[in-house]
Amino acid sequence: MTIAAVRTHRLSAPLHTPFVTALRRTTTVDTLVVEVIDSDGRSGFGEAPQVWQVTGASIAGAEACVRDLLGPALTGRNADDLQARCAEVRRAVVGNESARAAVDVALHDLAARRLGVPLVRLLGGTSLRVPTDVTLAAGDAVDLAAAAKQRRAEGFTVLKLKVGTDARGDLDRVRAVRTAVGPDVRIRLDANQGWTPREAVRVIRGIEDAGLDVELVEQPVHRRDLDGLAWVSGRVDLPILADESVFDVRDLVEVIRRRAADRVNVKLAKCGGLHTARTLLDLAAAHGMGTIVGSMMESAVGVGAAASLVAAYGTTAVSDLDAAWWLAWSPVQGGIRYDDATVLLPDAPGLGISAVSEVNVQPRG
């Protein structure tokens, strides 16, 4: 059985609420879905989200990588040799993590479909339910408190508060959210590289001294400032989670070597796919680091793959899989659903995606 074609689809869908971080503000998910088709007509899907400020990946760039290099390299090859095909994708191009991740996931999705099992089963898991946090977009203390109350009423018990846009006001923001939701909700912070090391220590120590019961602080300083990240980690008690500082295995090795963070956030679009993501999770566990799996702003395709990974491999804390929850409507048919703070994986072959929505698709290739 061979790979007959590799196609790409440009998707754009609105969010029900603007998504604001220290790095960007967006009101849409803009992404590229890759479709790998075998000679029997089955399709596997993967996703390359456009997040200029994090991965540097664009739809146009990912599309060119798939169209001009990865697709031709796979077409006509044996569809049943998953490990060989994924290894070819990893070797084919430097960088282009989002494009490689999309093709890697599509190949895994296709393999699971050919076996008639959900992707989570192909990865070695059985559960079809995965808990998630939900993000509170950056804003002032009043707006954040109101959003926190609403998310709590909707069933979310782990809130990820975006900070880093204004170090002087961040302590008040955290205090307002804690007051709004009470003691039974976990609060984690994500500065998205927004603080200097000194600001990070000042804000985090203020949070500790105020007894605001924060679970962890994600990526407090610039991703390339590993010395600064280690400096912060060594001066605060709260666990520090590395996100943008870790794309691949070499990045994680360096974070571990410098003892720069306590935990790591693994994302498919950062590392290039499921194979590397599994390696990162295993490496972190071997060195006693905590783990979560995260998502970019992406659709049910990318989030479904990330949730399947969590269901099969597990993480030490609730993962960050709310991206598709932000969509006003889904640009794909089938796939994951949300039941309050739980991602429900479909009991269907692969990712359970039946089609991309023709109304919102601009096919290429």
N, C-alpha and C positions, 0 to 999 in steps of 0.2 A: 504494500500500500504506500503510495507516494503523496507528497505535498503538491497539490495541483496549482495553487495560487496563493498569493499573500496580498491582501487588499487593506486599504486604510480608509477610515471615515472620520471626517471632522465633525465634532459635536460641540454645541453650545447650548447651555440651559441656564435659566435664571435661578438665583437663590431667593428663598422667601425672606431672608434678612441679610443685609450687608455683612460681609466677613472682613473684619478689620484687625490687623496685627501691627507690630512695630515695623514690619517690613512693607506692608501693602494694604490696600483696600480693594475689594472686588465685590461685584454683584452678580457674577456669572461663574459657572464652571466652563472652561474652554479646554478642550481635550481632544486627543487623537485616539480612536479605537482601532486596533489592528485585528484583522480577521485572517486566520490561517485555515485554508480549505484543503481537505484531502481529496483523493481521487474518487471517493464514494460520495462526495458532496457534503460531508460533515464540516462544521465550522468550529474553531476555537477562537476565543476573544481575549485580548489583553489591552491595556490602556497606558498611554503616555500623556499625563496631564501637563499642561503648560503653566509653569510657575517660574517666571523669569527671575524673581528675587531669591529663590532657594536653589533650584537646580540649574538655572540658566537655560533650561530647555524650552523651545518654542514648538508650536504645532508644525510650522513649516520645516524646521530643522529635523524634528523626529520623522516627519513624513518623508523627507528627502533621504534620511538614513535607511528607512525601511524600504522605500521604493527603489533606491539606486544600489543598495548594498545587501541588506539583510534578506529582503525578499528574494532576489535572484540567487543568493547563496543557498536558500532552502528549497526553492522550487525544483521538483523532480527528485528530491531526496526521500529516503525511507521515513515515512511518518511514524513508524513504530519504534524507532530507536531514539527515544526521548533524550537520554543523557548525551548522546552524540550530537544531536541537533542543538541542544542548549549550549554545549561546549563550543560548537561552531559559532553561535551567536556571541558568546563571551569573547572569543578570539578575533572576531571579524572587525571590530572597530574600537578605538580608544575613546573613552568618555561616552557621550550619548547614552547615559544610564537609563533615561526614561524610554527611549526607543528600544533598547535592549530588554528592559523590563517588560514592555508591552509584548514583544515577540516571545520572550521566555514564558510569560503567563499564558499567552495564546497557545503555545505548544503544550503546556501542561493541561490547559482546558481541553484541547483536542484529544490528548491522550486519555483523560478521564472520560470524555464522551465516547471514545472508541471502546472503552471498557464498560460503559454503562453505569459509572459510579460518580457520586459527587467528588469535586476536587479535593475536599477534605479527606475523603477515604483514600484517594491516590497518594496523599501526603502522609497517610498513616494514622489519621484520627477518625473519630466516630461522631463527636458531638456536632449538632447543628445549631447550637445556641452559644453566642459569644457576647459577654458584657462589654459595654463601651462607656467612655466618658462623653461629655458634651462640652463644646467650647463656648465661653462667653467672650464675644468679640470685644476688642479694646474700646473703652469709652470712659465717661466720667463716673464717679462713685454712685450717683443716683441712678443712672441708667443701668449700671452693672448690677446693683442691688435688685432692681426691678426684673432684669433678665434672669438673675439667679433664682428669684422666687418663682418665676414662670417655669423655668427648667425643672425646678424641684417639684412643682405641681404636676409636671408631665412625666414624672417618674425617674428622673436622673438623680443619682446619688453620688456621682463623681463629676465635679465641675472643673474644667480647665480654664483658668482666668488669664486672658492675654494682658500682659503688662509690658513695660519697657518703652512706652511712648513718652513717659514723664516720670522720671525717677522720684522727684519730690512728692508727687501725689500718689505713688503706687501703694504706700502703706495704708493710706486712707481708703483706697479702692478695695484692698484686701479686707480691711476691717469692716467696710460697708457690706461686702458680700457675706462675710462670716456672720454678721449680725442679722442679715436677711434670711439666711437658711438655717441658722442654729447649729448645734454641735454634731448632728448626726450625718452631715454631708461632708464628704472628702473634698478638699480644695487643693488643686495643684496649680502652679504658676508657670507661664511660658513667656519669657522676655524676648524671644526671637532675636537674640543678639543685641538687644536695645540698650543695655547698660554698659558702662565702663566697669572694669574690675572693682574700683573703689565704690562706685554707686551700687554695684551688686552686693558687696559686703555690707554697706550701710543699710540698704533696704532689707536684706535678708535678716540681719541681726535685729533690726527693728521689729520685724515680723515675729522672730523668735522671742524677743523680750516681751512683746505684747501677748504672747500665748495664743496666737490665732490658729494654731493647729493646721499648718500647711503640710501637705504630704511630700512635695518635692518641688524643685525649681528647675525648669528646663531652659537650657541654652542661654545663660545670663549674659554672655559676652560674645564678641565677634568669633565666628567659627574658626578662623585661622589663629586666634590668640590662645593657643593651648597653654602657654605659660600663665596667661591671665586666668584661664579656666581653672588650672591647678591652684593658682593663688587663692581664688575664691573658695574652691573646695576645701582647702586647708584651713580656712578661717571661719567657716560656718558649720553649724550642726546639721542643717537640713540637707537631705540628699540632693546632689546635683545630677541632672539628666542631660547627657550630650545628645543633641539632635543634628543640627547642621554641621557640626564638627566631624561627624562620622558618615561618610558615604560608603566606603569600601573597607575591606579587611585591613589594609595598611593603615587607614585612619584609626580604626579601633585598636590596633596593636599599639599605635603611638599614644592614644589616650590611656590605655592600660599601663604602658611603660612609664608615663609621666604621672600616673595616678591623678589624672585631671578631672575625672568624673566618677560618680558612684554607680550610674545606670546609663543605659543607652536606648535610644529610640530608633528602631530599625524600620525603614520605609523602602518599599519595592522600587519606587521611582528614583530613589537616591542610589541604591546599591546595584541595580541592574537586573533584578528578578529574584525568583524564589530560591534558586540554588545558592546565590551569595547571601541572601537573607538568612537561610538556615545555617550557613557557616558562621555568620555574625552572632546569631543566637547561641550557637554551641560554644563559640569562643568566649562570649561574655559569661556564660554559665561556668565555663572551666576556670575563669578568673574571679568568680564570686561577684560579678556585676549583675545588678538588677536589669530587667528588660521590659520594654513594651514594644508593640508594633503600632506604627502610626500610618496615617494616610495624608496625602495632599488633598487639595480641593478636586475631587474626582467623582466619577459616577459609580454605579453599582458594580461595574466591571472591576475596577481597581480595588475598591473597598471589599468586594467579595473575595478577591484573591488574598488580600491581607487578612481578612477574618478567617479564611480557611487555614492560613498558616498558623494563626493563633490557636484555632481549634485543634490543630494537629500537634503543635509543638509546645504550646503554653507560654506564658510570660509570668514574671514575678509580680506584676501589678496590672490593673485593668488597662486595656489598650485604648488607643485613640482612633476610633473607627467611625466617627460621626459624620464624615465628609458628605456622604450621599444623603444624610438626613437633612442637610441644609438646602437641598434642591426643592424648588417649587413643584417640579414634576420631573420624572425620570426620562432621560433621552434614550433609554434602552428598555426593551421588553423582557420581563423576567428578572431573575437574580435575587439578591438579598432583599429583606424587608426589615423594618424596625418595629419592635414591640417594646415601647418605652425605652429603657436603657439597654436593650438586648438586640444584637444583630441576629436575625434568623437566616441561616443558610438554607437554600432550597434543597429538598430531598429529590434532586434531579441530576442527570449527568452533567459533569463539569461544573461550571459556574451557574448553570440554569438560565443562561441568557439565550433567548430565542431569536432576537433580532435587535438591530438598532432602529430607532424611530426615523422613518423616511422623511418626516416633516422637518426634522432638525439635522439632517445629515447632508454633507457635501462629499460624495464619494470621490476618492482618488485612486487610480490604479486599477 
